[in-house]
Amino acid sequence: MTLPTDHPSIAARKVGVLLINLGTPDEASPKAVRRYLKQFLSDRRVVEIPQLVWQPILRGIILNTRPKKSAHAYQQVWTDQGSPLAAITRAQAEALKDAFGPDVIVDHAMRYGNPAISARLAALKEQGCERILLAPLYPQYCAATTATANDEAFRALAGMRWQPAVRTLPPYHDDPRYIAALKEAVEAQLAALDFAPDALIASFHGMPERTLHLGDPYHCHCRKTARLLSEALEREVMVTFQSRFGKAKWLEPYTDATLAALPGQGKTKVAILAPGFSADCLETLEELAMRGRDSFIEAGGERFAYLPCLNDTPGGIAMLRAILGTELEGWLPPS
């Protein structure tokens, strides 16, 4: 069909895939970290305290004390490509750019910081993406991660006159392809160690215990991932939760307390992984691999190994390609 000469230019129809991760400061400085923490800790999905109570605490205490400490932690893991999370998520998108054919554009965004979800959705739309798969890269569903990423995308969509059709990636905590990728990676990493661990720990990001009672399935998803991985590996996988913040009770057992207690129980050789993270980040590289190691050794431990996330490894990318491909069915031409 021939368009009228005065018809506005329209990009060829495309399908978009937007990989979404949590976020990172733009640089490892107190100023950048403060800006990042202000956005992150102002999210009502993350801190479920009435804002009239929380904001004075956030602005008067936390944002005046925590940025310097957090900036120091970021400096321990910062790379020439920026934060590990930013670099790895970018590499994942790059590795998947040709995975679904020439009519599919794969991009990435961060819930907090840059590149912003709203900006990347606008860019996909401008490139002709009339259908977009939002893909929060969290295997286990949590309102403070998966839901808030989708919320932010929906806010951006609310400002569009011509909205694309949208799908969202469901949690894949028990997907056989995810469990198989974890199994393969863990087995290879354990085989490369020069010691046999007495204990294998799966450390998941913590959440306040009240979220479990309010109906968040996160705790159950974490437990199921660990159980399925344990069955696949045919060995025990201990479950712990890290990164607690504030005085409220969080999901237990705590990772730091467990690491400190294990040597006293005769377990002096430990390997730890973080299957709730799709990419290594501050919480895995600094909190687990550095501080976790130190606390374990100080408590009498002898050998400690952190097993990296799936990241942009061939196995990790193959798993993401398969899972994303399932959600794109019906949108792609027959292969």
WOURMO-V20100 format. One record per residue. N is the residue number from 0. RES is the residue in one small letter. PSI is psi as a letter, one per 30 degrees, with the letter a starting at -180 (NA if undefined). Layout:
BEGIN
N/RES/PSI  N/RES/PSI
END
This chain:
BEGIN
0/m/k  1/t/k  2/l/l  3/p/l  4/t/f  5/d/g  6/h/k  7/p/l  8/s/k  9/i/k  10/a/l  11/a/k  12/r/k  13/k/l  14/v/k  15/g/k  16/v/k  17/l/j  18/l/k  19/i/k  20/n/l  21/l/e  22/g/l  23/t/l  24/p/l  25/d/f  26/e/l  27/a/h  28/s/l  29/p/e  30/k/e  31/a/e  32/v/e  33/r/e  34/r/e  35/y/e  36/l/e  37/k/e  38/q/e  39/f/e  40/l/f  41/s/f  42/d/k  43/r/f  44/r/f  45/v/e  46/v/j  47/e/h  48/i/k  49/p/k  50/q/e  51/l/f  52/v/e  53/w/e  54/q/e  55/p/e  56/i/e  57/l/e  58/r/e  59/g/f  60/i/d  61/i/e  62/l/f  63/n/f  64/t/e  65/r/e  66/p/e  67/k/e  68/k/e  69/s/e  70/a/e  71/h/e  72/a/e  73/y/e  74/q/f  75/q/f  76/v/f  77/w/k  78/t/l  79/d/f  80/q/g  81/g/a  82/s/k  83/p/e  84/l/e  85/a/e  86/a/e  87/i/e  88/t/e  89/r/e  90/a/e  91/q/e  92/a/e  93/e/e  94/a/f  95/l/g  96/k/f  97/d/g  98/a/f  99/f/g  100/g/l  101/p/f  102/d/g  103/v/k  104/i/k  105/v/k  106/d/l  107/h/l  108/a/l  109/m/k  110/r/e  111/y/k  112/g/a  113/n/l  114/p/k  115/a/k  116/i/e  117/s/e  118/a/e  119/r/e  120/l/e  121/a/e  122/a/e  123/l/e  124/k/e  125/e/f  126/q/g  127/g/g  128/c/j  129/e/f  130/r/k  131/i/k  132/l/j  133/l/k  134/a/i  135/p/k  136/l/h  137/y/j  138/p/e  139/q/k  140/y/k  141/c/k  142/a/e  143/a/f  144/t/d  145/t/e  146/a/e  147/t/e  148/a/e  149/n/e  150/d/e  151/e/e  152/a/e  153/f/e  154/r/e  155/a/e  156/l/e  157/a/f  158/g/g  159/m/k  160/r/e  161/w/j  162/q/k  163/p/l  164/a/k  165/v/k  166/r/l  167/t/k  168/l/k  169/p/l  170/p/k  171/y/h  172/h/f  173/d/g  174/d/k  175/p/e  176/r/e  177/y/e  178/i/e  179/a/e  180/a/e  181/l/e  182/k/e  183/e/e  184/a/e  185/v/e  186/e/e  187/a/e  188/q/e  189/l/e  190/a/f  191/a/f  192/l/l  193/d/g  194/f/l  195/a/j  196/p/k  197/d/f  198/a/k  199/l/k  200/i/k  201/a/j  202/s/k  203/f/l  204/h/k  205/g/l  206/m/l  207/p/k  208/e/f  209/r/f  210/t/e  211/l/e  212/h/f  213/l/f  214/g/g  215/d/k  216/p/g  217/y/e  218/h/e  219/c/e  220/h/e  221/c/e  222/r/e  223/k/e  224/t/e  225/a/e  226/r/e  227/l/e  228/l/e  229/s/e  230/e/e  231/a/e  232/l/f  233/e/h  234/r/l  235/e/k  236/v/j  237/m/k  238/v/k  239/t/l  240/f/k  241/q/l  242/s/h  243/r/l  244/f/k  245/g/a  246/k/f  247/a/l  248/k/k  249/w/l  250/l/k  251/e/l  252/p/l  253/y/k  254/t/e  255/d/e  256/a/e  257/t/e  258/l/e  259/a/f  260/a/f  261/l/e  262/p/e  263/g/f  264/q/g  265/g/g  266/k/j  267/t/g  268/k/j  269/v/k  270/a/k  271/i/k  272/l/l  273/a/i  274/p/f  275/g/f  276/f/k  277/s/f  278/a/k  279/d/k  280/c/a  281/l/e  282/e/f  283/t/e  284/l/e  285/e/e  286/e/e  287/l/e  288/a/f  289/m/d  290/r/e  291/g/e  292/r/e  293/d/e  294/s/e  295/f/e  296/i/e  297/e/f  298/a/f  299/g/g  300/g/l  301/e/e  302/r/k  303/f/k  304/a/k  305/y/k  306/l/j  307/p/l  308/c/l  309/l/e  310/n/b  311/d/h  312/t/l  313/p/e  314/g/e  315/g/e  316/i/e  317/a/e  318/m/e  319/l/e  320/r/e  321/a/e  322/i/e  323/l/e  324/g/e  325/t/e  326/e/f  327/l/f  328/e/k  329/g/f  330/w/f  331/l/l  332/p/l  333/p/k  334/s/NA
END
